[in-house]
Amino acid sequence: MKFTEYPDAEMMMIDLANVLAGELKNALLTHDRASFAVPGGTTPGPIFDALCAVDLDWSRVSVVLTDERWVPETSERSNTRLLRERLLIEKAAAATYLPLYAPVETPEEGIPALTDAIAPNLPISVMLLGMGADMHTASIFPGADKLQEALTTDATLVPMRAPGAPEPRVTLSASVLNGAMSRHIVIIGDEKREALEKAATMLPEDAPVAAILQGSTVHWAKA
């Protein structure tokens, strides 16, 4: 794990957006297409604001979330909604979006077709992840019903139901996360830094982010 500390979050977001853009451009130099996996939540918003205007051949980039709540994108809980508002605009509007939601009742019903769309875009070229104070990453949560499956399966997607999560979720499996050609984790604040340092000494069953720390670059700012 490589750890990069920044003076403040604003500088971190700008710098990280430049790093991600550079890695996508490099991927497009050697491949017909590049794939870009990103988290939901509020933390990556400023990164998306900077990336959406970057001059690269977005028509050759496929964007996929690392995880999604099983809700339509009209829902305020939808991560897709955030992407459409802050990343898939301006120049990045030309990117191909690969959804992790389908208009069926359960994730189990929708996953086969979603997997078929994602499979040609693996391994992920560039991946950005977040981490919760509970040491989850993507939607691989401590105590979740399919935690072991998410950590060990070769499948691309895993349905996930976790304590405290009001709706089912779909997450990329740990094998897909670990297969990314380049992987970055972005965190803010002392609480998450302490959680990350603790996770580095724990088993993935108790601290899921531990499953993907090796080979990752962690970007941290105090505030």
N, C-alpha and C positions, 0 to 999 in steps of 0.2 A: 504494500500500500504506500502510495506517495501522498504526503500531506502538504497542502499549499495554504498558507495563511495570508489574509489580505487586511489592509488597514480598516476598510469598511465594506459594507455589503454592496454599495453602489459601484465601487471600483471592481469588486469581485464579479458582479453581473456583467459589466462591460468587458472585462478581460476574458471571462469564460465564454461569452458570446463570440469573441474573436477567435478563441481557441477552437470552438466547435465549428465555426465557419471554415477555418483553415483545414480542419480534419475532413470536413465534407468535400471541400475543393480537392484535396489530395486523393480522396477516395474516387472522385469522378475522373481524375487523371488516369487511373489504372483500371477502372471498371466502367461498364456501360451505365450502371445505375448505382446509387448509394441508398442505404436505408438509415433512418434517423429515429431513434426511440427516445421518447421524452416523458417526464412525469406530469401528473396533474397537480392540483393544489395551487396555492397562491405564490409560493416561493419562486418558481421559475418564470413568472410573468414578465419581470424586467428583462430577462434573457431573451424571451420571445420577442419583446418589443424591439430589441436591437437586431435580432437575427432576421426578422421578416423583411428588412430592407437591404439585406446583404446581396451583393451582386454575384450570384452563382447560378448555374443551370438547374434551377429548382424543378424544371420539368423532368429531370432525371433522378429526382429524390423522392423516396417513399417515406412518409411520416407515420409512425405508429406510437400509440401510448404504451407505456410500460404496464399500465393497469387502468381499468375503467369500472365505474359503478354501473350496475345493470339497470340503467335508467335512460330514457330517450334524451337526445341532446337538447331538447326544449327545457329539460329540468335544470334548475339552478345547481343541482348536485352533479351535473355532467362534466367530466373532464374535457370531453370533446368540445363542449360549448366554449371553454376557455381557449382551446386551440384555435377555434374558428374566429374568435374575437381578437387574439393577440399574436398568433404565429402564422396561420394560414391566410395572411392578408398581404397586401403590397406585392413585392416580388415573389415571396414564398407562397402566394396563392396558386402558383403553377405546380406546386408539389402534389403528388398523389397521396391521398389520405387513406389509410387502412384502418377501418373501425374495429373496436373491440365490443361493439354492441350490435344486436340485431333485434328487430321488432317481434320477438317471440317471448314466451312467458319466462323461461328460465335460461341461465347461461349454458346449461348442459345441452339444450336444444340448439343453441346458436353456435357453439364452439366449432363443430366440424367445418362449417362453411367459412367461418372467420379464419380458422387455421389454414384452409386451402388458399386463401388470399395472401396470408402472411408468408407461407412456406417459401415461395420463390425469392423472397427478400432477405432470407437468412444466409449467413450470419449477419447480424446487425452491424452496420459499418461504424456508426457513432452512437453512443448511448449516454443519456443524462438521467441520473436517478436522484431521488431525494431519500431522506431517512426520517422516521418519526422518533420522538423521544422514547417510545417503547421499543426502539431498535428494529422496526419493520422497514422493509423497502419494497417498492412496487406495492402489490397487495398481499405480500407474504407476511402475515401477521403472527406473532406469538399466540398460541392458543387457538388458531383458526382450524376449521374442520378438516381442511385438506393440506395442512402444513407439511406433513411428511411427503405427500405426493408432490407438492410444489418444489420441495428441496431435492427430490430424487428422480423424478420422472424425466423421460426423454421427450415427452409431449411438449408442444409449443405453448399451449394455453391451459390454465387450470382454473376451474370455478372455485370461488372462495367465499366462505361465510365466516365472519369473525365476531367475537364478542364486542358489543358496542357499535358495530357497523350496521346502520339501519337498512341496508339493502345488500343483496348478493353482489359480488364483484367478479371480474375476470382479470387474471394476471399472467404476464409472461412468466414461464417457469424459471427456476434458478439456472437450469442448463442453458436456456436462451440468453439469460442475462450474462452468464459467464462466457458465452460464446461470442460476445460482442468484440469487434476488432479494437475498439477504444471505448473505455468506460469511465465516466466522471460521476462523482457524488457531490451534491452541493448542500451545505448545511449552514445555518445561522444560529448564533447564540451559544452561551456557555453550557446550557442544559444539553444541547445536542452534541456538543464536543465531548462532554463527559460521558454521554451515552455511547458515542462512537468508540471512545477509548475503552470503555467497559466491554463493548461488544467484541473488540479485538481479542479479548481473553476468554470468550465464551463459545459454546457450541451453537451452530445455526438453529437447532431446535429451540433454544432459549432466546437467541438474538439473531433473527433471520438475516440481517445485513452482513453478519459474519461470513455467510456463504459466498459473498461476492467481493469481499475486501481485497483479497489477493489480486494484484494486477489492476486495481482501481486507483484513480487519482481523486483524492478528497479535497474539496475547496471549501474553506471555512472563513467566515468573518464574524466578529463578536456581535456586531449590530449594524 
